[in-house]
Amino acid sequence: MIKLELEDYGQDFTYLIVDGDRIVEAGPFQDWLWRGRRIVPPAKWRRGSQVVFADGMTLKYRVTRAKHLPGESGEAVEHLQREA
């Protein structure tokens, strides 16, 4: 899983946690709206990436940080490029 921290312009959500192509958590508010939505993940998440949804919508707020989170098996997601 990957935690995507988003640009903060005062919106109700500033992070998304994604597992593959699905949002599993959003916060601190509006989890009910974003949870379960499908996305089209890029080959590598990095600063400035845009979140593109499977229905073609693009999220207005860009990624400021992408961080590995342990999955159920404790393994990190491989396709995230670590920031130096």
Buried (B, 14 or more C-beta within 10 A) or exposed (E): BBBBBBEEEEEEBBBBBBBEEBBBBBBEEEBEEBBEBEBEBBEEBBEEBEBBBEEEEEBEBBBBEBBBBEEEEEEBBEEBEEEE
